[in-house]
Amino acid sequence: SAVISQKPSRDICQRGTSLTIQCQVDSQVTMMFWYRQQPGQSLTLIATANQGSEATYESGFVIDKFPISRPNLTFSTLTVSNMSPEDSSIYLCSVEAAGYEQYFGPGTRLTVT
Amino acid sequence: DAKTTQPTSMDCAEGRAANLPCNHSTISGNEYVYWYRQIHSQGPQYIIHGLKNNETNEMASLIITEDRKSSTLILPHATLRDTAVYYCIVRAPWGGYNKLIFGAGTRLAVHP
């Protein structure tokens, strides 16, 4: 298994600003994923981040809005840019372990006012 | 789009077995069935996965039909702490990376 931490755990931000969310894993992993969970909804995959290469975004998500960094095998960041109230969600990172299970962080609860 | 169909909600009495069904009629031969659960305000938790044989671990059992078009997750002795949303997911290989696509899931309520 993998232990994942995220910072911040929650934040309240004003529209038009940006927030960077950090994801730290206790072991080296190749694949990291970022998800969004809007209120009352299921999880939606934003992008896949592989160390040393550009992140790959799902349909409906673009790099200008959700830039991702993956500087090493244990760390990644997701930035939510130029925020609007519609960006209010829980943002979760996850990693894939050797047995193909994915492990999730506790999430970052973002409220945009 | 998610490739699975699950009931929206289910109830189970504490101490009894909880049987959560999932339909995945369009599953491909190399796709696995994964189960995750999400307890309120927490990140999803991996439960179990399988290809075609039945699987069991310390948390649950997974029964996959012979034609692989459906499966059932079994929690043998449900407790109040098993109250959660349970997601059945067919893993979609993509460019060599195995992303998980979540559907709406089944909201399981375990009651005393």
Contacts between the chains, C-beta under 8 A, distances in Angstrom:
chain1	res1	chain2	res2	distance
A	4	B	43	7.7
A	31	B	97	6.0
A	31	B	98	7.9
A	33	B	99	6.7
A	33	B	100	7.7
A	35	B	102	7.9
A	42	B	87	7.3
A	42	B	102	4.6
A	42	B	103	6.3
A	42	B	104	5.4
A	42	B	105	6.2
A	43	B	44	6.9
A	43	B	102	4.3
A	44	B	102	7.4
A	45	B	99	5.7
A	45	B	100	7.3
A	45	B	101	6.8
A	45	B	102	8.0
A	48	B	97	5.6
A	48	B	99	6.2
A	50	B	97	7.5
A	56	B	95	7.5
A	56	B	97	7.7
A	92	B	43	5.3
A	92	B	44	7.7
A	94	B	43	7.5
A	94	B	44	7.8
A	94	B	100	7.9
A	96	B	98	6.7
A	100	B	32	7.4
A	100	B	49	7.3
A	100	B	91	7.5
A	100	B	98	6.2
A	101	B	34	7.8
A	101	B	46	4.4
A	101	B	49	6.9
A	102	B	36	7.9
A	102	B	46	6.5
A	102	B	100	5.8
A	103	B	46	6.5
A	104	B	43	3.4
A	104	B	44	4.8
A	104	B	45	7.3
A	105	B	43	5.4
A	106	B	42	6.5
A	106	B	43	5.3
A	107	B	41	7.9
A	107	B	42	7.5
A	107	B	43	5.3
